Amino acid sequence: MTPPAASVGGGLPPGARFAGGAVAGPPGWHAGDAPADRDLAQCVACGLCLPHCPTYRLTGLEVASPRGRIAAMRQVATGRRPLDRVFEQAMDLCLGCRACETACPSQVPFGRLLEGARAQAEPGRAAPARLARWIGLEGVLGHPPLLTGAATLASLARPVLPPRLRRLVPAGRLRRRPLAAVTEPSGPRRGTVAVLRGCIQDLWYRDVNRATVTVLARAGWRVVVPAGQVCCGALHAHYGHLDAARRLARRNHPVLAAADHVVANAAGCGAHLRSYGELIGADDLAARVRDLSVFLDEHGGPPLRHRIERRVAVHDACHLLHAQRVRDAPRRVLGAIPGVELVPLEEPGRCCGAAGLYNLLQPRMSAALGAARAESVDRSRAAIVAVGNPGCAMQIGAQLAARRSAVRVAHPAELLAAASRP
Amino acid sequence: MAADPLTLGLYARDASIIEGGCALVVLPSSADEVQACVQVAAREGLAIVPRGSGTGLAGGAVPLGDALVIVTSRMTRVLDVRPEDRLAWVEPGVLNQDLADAVRPHGFTFAPDPSSQQASTVGGNVATNAGGPHCLLHGVTSGHVLALDLVLADGARVRLGSEGPLAPGYDLRGVVVGSEGTLGIVTAVCVRLTPLAPVVSTCLLAFPDPLAAARCVAACIAQGLVAAAMECMDQASVRAVEQYVHAGYPEDAGAVLLVELEGLAAGVAHAVAELGTIAGAHGATSMRVAADEEERGQLWKGRKHALGAVALYAPHYYLHDCVVPRTRLPELLADVYRIAAEHRLLVVNMFHAGDGNLHPLFVFDRGEEGVLERVLTASQEILERCVAAGGVVSGEHGIGLEKRDFLPLLFSAADLGAQACVRQAFDPDGRMNPHKVLPAGARCGDFAMARGDGDLAAAVRSLPAGTWI
């Protein structure tokens, strides 16, 4: 018997070490919101998130994957890498769709990590980019009159906009007739529901808001649209303006908290309202917020009197499916409409690329994802694609228009309103 | 191509806890581009580390020093599906799950189903000769690879194996499967397709403790019950998994056994009844048969996500992979729990019970002083116990950096020397994934030394001309 050629368990060769122990220096974060070490430690780097990440799927790049982004954050947190342009770009390419959260067995709160990382990247941006973001988020979105003005300008300028932007701006006049402050139910009253009007939603999709109020009233609820509500602040939080997000949340909290229930018909807003507990400690409000589809699913919808003989595909908004973990409610609510045949979409749960401001900030990646989503909508041979979020509706609508597709985009509220006409 | 420090840092590790470093990362999208990259590396004398999704658990894709990392994540085309020949050609970056999805409409699947299957690549499966729960019935990756295209370290392209059932000559295909990127880089794989079973039944059994579950498994196999998969999870795994999937795993059970039976309806019904009888005789406290596809899916999702779910307990893990004869499973499990307790470590056990493939998983926080040393010592003790019980040090994860120095537990210097000679024939300069798989001393020179009388000069003279020492 010959002796072993090498010692047993001799350890690692030169250049290899065990990960997780080395701290090269103090954290590279500056003061303010930053990814928390506890959240970063939650990732065990198993890589199961990779195939669920739309940007990883398209690029194959580790830096465009959730695991890679977390590793990049860790490099800064352990002082190995500075907060630089490369880090900023790595965070910017993320959609914030949070599909990785649904896929993650370790339950890493990726959305929260990304918000912290973006808040850190913000001060280092080039001056023009910082200014544009400040004007857009803190200026326009935070101030309803400015937002109305900007939307009016966009509508007026629509004919001369480049095609890509033109398709994103919905055609038609901005609706001026405001929503009624109070709508009484058709039958006996079950309670009071406050509806979050939203900012973009109310400007370009006021019909959806009106349908939402109508559907809730027909389901027996007294519906209030509280005055004084402002933008929910979701975009501010997602794009690293967490202080502005907190200011908006503090304004909305007392305004919305008075009602028995709060309903959001935009998935992104609903998800963000439900995080008000974490953001400003408003757990009382956060716990009572429901997406319209969930609310109707829990409490029962309006009487459905008319048939809609159509094939309907449901596109899951990421902030409903991944951020709020709601999949079945919209399908149950829409499936209850007589005549509706629900058809599945390929690659369920895949982001359409709208992702808040993403379609403006990352046009190439956004367009690639949008085109793929529109193609799967077309292939489903649905007549209608139901979408519960304004960003997705604009994106999918624009991409369907670019394909000259006949599929119509509708919010579930609009279909329910049509089916529940007296 | 990427060379910025942040990106390079991201390719410094895989899903193991070993970390290295690299000089350059390239993401070719075709075999031609792979060849071009390898040729540049050959000219510059660079080491090459192939990488798929980086889900490996033994450090096989961890680069060291100035290596060139060739990532296959952009080679994701399913090139050809030929149901009539029961085969498909795919690029190495195709994900295992995507391949299964692509061939399912034809009534087939790709049988190897590692727990990482949703994320791991076929190329990575080939590199590690990956297993998975269903390899109990269908066998590991090697049995499902008919042929492969390989770029050698000098840039030459070869095809090994054949589409037909028998390839004349040496089975170099078999040599490359499981070689962890040390013999070349795979640019296309011809996989064997397995017909989908007509009926599948998934049973969840609860036991008072993992030892009882292991005894039940041994009894099933002894009595000729042929299962497609037999997976065991102890209570700590079940609790971690359940809070993630909510699949209805019994959290009060000391251990659960997930058994899948497949075949024709009558055969499956008979096997389910037989399983119930055997399990009852071995202390099973409950048995549940999944009612539909959704329930099956949830149960399997739980099992396949167990690794990540342990983050519930602590942020770092060290997952072991060792195999013992099934009859020795209860005894080895007891040893694993004892060794962990002796080193004050939390160990979670989830394993391919049917194969005797144990996966003791240490969960810890590296921030704790001295914990890593305790983990490594405990790991070595477990491996030594497995080998002493007639087992081996790796079942399916590969050797990589993690296990290479444990190979002498299993193999003599002559055994290792023979392996090193194969490696040298493929890669004379030692640039393909260096430092992996074989321990540092295992070279042809050592082989000659071991065979001779200790006279180095005589041993060298006895070698054929051109032998690398």
Interface residues (C-beta under 8 A of the other chain):
Chain A: M1 T2 P3 P4 A5 A6 S7 V8 G9 G10 G11 L12 P13 P14 G15 A16 R17 F18 A19 G20 G21 A41 Q42 C43 V44 A45 C46 G47 L48 C49 L50 P51 Y56 G60 L61 E62 V63 G68 A71 A72 Q75 R80 R81 D84 V86 F87 A90 A103 C104 P105 S106 Q107 V108
Chain B: A2 D4 P5 L6 T7 G9 L10 Y11 R13 D14 A15 I17 I18 E19 G20 G21 L27 S53 G54 T55 G59 V62 L64 G65 V71 S73 R74 T76 G93 L95 Q97 D98 S116 Q118 A119 S120 V241 Y244 H305 A306 L307 G308 A309 V310 A311 L312 P315 H316 Y317 D365 R366 L372 L376 Q380 L383 L401 D405 F406 L407 P408 L409 S412 A413 A414 L416 G417 H435 P439 A440 G441 A442 D446 A450
